[in-house]
Amino acid sequence: MILDAIDAVNWSAIPHPTSSPYDEPARVADALRRLTVSTTANETGSAAAALGGSGFTCGHAAMVFPAAYPATAILLDLVEHGRRPRIKDVALSLVFDALRFSPLAGLNRVDTPFGTDVPLCCAIAQQIRGRAGALLAHGIHGKRLLAQAALHWRLAVERPSRNPTAAQSPWPRSKACPSPRLPRRSCTRRRRATRVRSCASSL
């Protein structure tokens, strides 16, 4: 079932975030498949490393890429239905990274069922909040992820205005999102000019 969900995503339609072939969204799909069917600790670790250093996130630079939006839904499936506890733990950790890392400027928004041009972090947070039951069952780390997601804007389908000339906002902007915690300043200094530090700064 999870493999079917991976195959259902049009990975080729997702923007390629860098010039490196290692960051192609198709590599994210491959790593997700490997993580889903992994049977040993080495296989699980290898798939996780591929996700953390490819088109999903770049761990050493604390960057998140557009493919993280569809990948998050699949990782949350693994948190709930993964074959082994270590797969669930790895999936949870990867989702946490996707939420707290910074997107590249120009690649910091995605289209969702709740609206278009949504900040990537807020779209990921919406998916996390939708799996609250499974995450609460995962213990303290699941609760921590939910607490982080709660700091982001909530997305909601809005009813059409009775006034056709009224400006429509695709999602409410009631509070600013947190600035991501960047673990390695040496990487961020070199990329500061091309990164978006928070969704609020991108408006």
VMD Tcl script that draws the C-alpha trace (Angstrom):
set ca {
  {0.00 0.00 0.00}
  {2.81 2.43 0.88}
  {4.69 1.41 -2.26}
  {1.57 2.21 -4.28}
  {1.46 5.66 -2.70}
  {5.07 6.26 -3.73}
  {4.33 5.19 -7.31}
  {1.25 7.43 -7.43}
  {3.33 10.59 -7.05}
  {4.45 12.32 -10.25}
  {8.02 12.82 -9.08}
  {9.15 14.09 -12.47}
  {6.83 17.10 -12.12}
  {8.55 18.27 -8.92}
  {11.18 20.99 -9.44}
  {14.79 19.83 -9.44}
  {16.24 21.91 -6.57}
  {19.90 22.00 -7.63}
  {22.13 21.19 -10.57}
  {23.30 17.99 -8.88}
  {21.88 14.71 -10.22}
  {21.88 13.45 -6.64}
  {19.06 15.86 -5.81}
  {16.64 14.61 -8.45}
  {13.17 13.96 -6.97}
  {13.20 10.48 -8.56}
  {15.99 9.56 -6.13}
  {13.67 10.47 -3.26}
  {11.12 7.96 -4.56}
  {13.80 5.28 -4.80}
  {15.02 5.94 -1.26}
  {11.45 5.82 0.08}
  {10.92 2.43 -1.56}
  {14.15 1.13 -0.04}
  {13.16 2.42 3.39}
  {9.72 0.85 3.15}
  {10.98 -2.65 2.34}
  {14.20 -2.56 4.40}
  {14.75 -5.60 6.59}
  {18.11 -4.91 8.23}
  {19.53 -1.98 10.14}
  {22.04 -1.38 7.36}
  {19.32 -1.21 4.72}
  {17.24 1.16 6.81}
  {20.24 3.36 7.55}
  {21.28 3.45 3.91}
  {17.82 4.54 2.76}
  {17.66 7.19 5.49}
  {21.08 8.53 4.50}
  {19.96 8.74 0.88}
  {16.92 10.80 1.89}
  {18.99 13.04 4.15}
  {21.48 13.82 1.41}
  {19.42 13.99 -1.75}
  {16.33 15.74 -3.12}
  {14.42 15.38 0.17}
  {16.72 17.32 2.48}
  {20.37 18.26 2.62}
  {21.30 17.48 6.19}
  {24.72 19.13 6.36}
  {23.31 22.42 5.03}
  {19.93 22.15 6.83}
  {17.96 22.63 3.61}
  {14.62 21.11 2.62}
  {13.51 20.66 -1.00}
  {10.06 20.61 -2.69}
  {9.98 16.80 -2.91}
  {9.69 16.80 0.87}
  {6.02 17.74 0.61}
  {4.79 14.50 -1.06}
  {7.48 12.50 0.72}
  {6.23 13.64 4.12}
  {2.86 11.95 3.59}
  {4.63 8.69 2.80}
  {6.98 8.99 5.77}
  {3.99 9.59 8.05}
  {2.46 6.39 6.65}
  {5.68 4.64 7.67}
  {5.51 6.16 11.15}
  {2.07 4.58 11.51}
  {2.44 1.37 9.49}
  {6.17 0.73 9.12}
  {7.19 -2.93 9.28}
  {9.72 -2.43 12.06}
  {10.20 0.03 14.94}
  {13.46 1.33 13.47}
  {11.69 2.21 10.21}
  {9.08 4.15 12.17}
  {11.78 5.95 14.17}
  {13.76 6.89 11.07}
  {10.65 8.12 9.27}
  {9.71 10.31 12.24}
  {13.21 11.80 12.37}
  {13.15 12.60 8.65}
  {9.80 14.37 8.93}
  {11.14 16.42 11.82}
  {14.10 17.50 9.68}
  {11.81 18.43 6.78}
  {9.78 20.67 9.09}
  {12.68 22.49 10.72}
  {15.08 22.88 7.78}
  {15.04 25.92 5.48}
  {13.95 25.86 1.81}
  {15.85 27.41 -1.04}
  {14.67 30.82 -2.19}
  {12.34 30.37 -5.13}
  {11.52 26.81 -4.07}
  {9.85 27.59 -0.78}
  {6.19 27.22 -1.81}
  {4.01 24.36 -3.03}
  {0.47 23.77 -4.23}
  {-1.75 21.74 -1.92}
  {-5.42 20.66 -1.77}
  {-5.92 23.55 0.69}
  {-4.46 26.28 -1.47}
  {-1.78 27.26 -3.95}
  {1.54 28.95 -3.30}
  {1.61 27.70 0.30}
  {4.86 27.97 2.29}
  {6.56 24.58 2.21}
  {6.98 24.38 5.97}
  {3.29 25.15 6.56}
  {2.20 22.52 4.03}
  {4.36 19.94 5.80}
  {3.01 21.04 9.19}
  {-0.56 20.58 7.93}
  {0.20 16.97 7.02}
  {1.73 16.37 10.45}
  {-1.31 17.74 12.27}
  {-3.51 15.46 10.18}
  {-1.73 12.43 11.68}
  {-2.01 13.51 15.31}
  {-3.41 10.19 16.49}
  {-0.54 8.14 15.08}
  {2.06 10.60 16.31}
  {0.66 10.71 19.83}
  {0.85 6.93 19.91}
  {4.54 7.19 18.99}
  {5.37 8.75 22.35}
  {7.39 11.80 23.34}
  {9.03 12.27 19.94}
  {5.67 12.26 18.19}
  {4.35 14.83 20.66}
  {7.42 16.98 20.07}
  {6.83 16.93 16.32}
  {3.18 17.91 16.80}
  {4.24 20.78 19.05}
  {6.55 22.10 16.35}
  {3.85 21.75 13.70}
  {1.43 23.72 15.86}
  {3.64 26.80 15.48}
  {2.97 27.00 11.74}
  {0.04 28.51 9.88}
  {-3.03 26.34 9.56}
  {-4.47 25.77 6.11}
  {-8.22 25.66 5.56}
  {-10.57 25.57 2.61}
  {-12.37 28.92 2.60}
  {-15.92 29.52 1.43}
  {-16.32 31.93 -1.50}
  {-16.94 35.49 -0.43}
  {-20.36 37.02 -1.03}
  {-18.50 40.04 -2.30}
  {-16.91 38.98 -5.61}
  {-14.48 41.91 -5.46}
  {-13.17 40.97 -2.01}
  {-9.60 39.77 -1.88}
  {-9.31 36.07 -1.12}
  {-6.50 34.59 0.93}
  {-5.80 30.88 0.23}
  {-4.84 30.27 3.85}
  {-5.02 32.26 7.10}
  {-1.98 34.18 8.27}
  {-2.73 34.52 11.94}
  {0.76 33.93 13.27}
  {4.28 33.80 11.98}
  {6.13 30.55 11.60}
  {9.21 29.85 13.69}
  {12.63 30.43 12.22}
  {14.27 27.06 11.63}
  {17.01 25.95 13.98}
  {20.12 25.61 11.89}
  {22.55 23.12 13.40}
  {25.73 24.03 11.53}
  {26.51 27.69 11.05}
  {29.50 27.03 8.82}
  {27.18 25.73 6.10}
  {24.53 28.40 6.53}
  {26.94 31.31 6.21}
  {27.89 30.22 2.72}
  {24.27 29.81 1.62}
  {22.64 32.70 3.43}
  {22.00 34.68 0.27}
  {20.01 31.88 -1.36}
  {17.96 30.57 1.55}
  {14.66 31.53 3.10}
  {15.00 31.60 6.89}
  {11.27 31.49 7.64}
  {8.01 31.47 5.76}
  {7.14 34.85 7.24}
  {10.18 36.41 5.60}
  {9.12 35.10 2.19}
  {5.82 36.98 2.06}
}
mol new
graphics top color blue
foreach p $ca { graphics top sphere $p radius 0.5 }
foreach p [lrange $ca 0 end-1] q [lrange $ca 1 end] { graphics top cylinder $p $q radius 0.2 }
display resetview
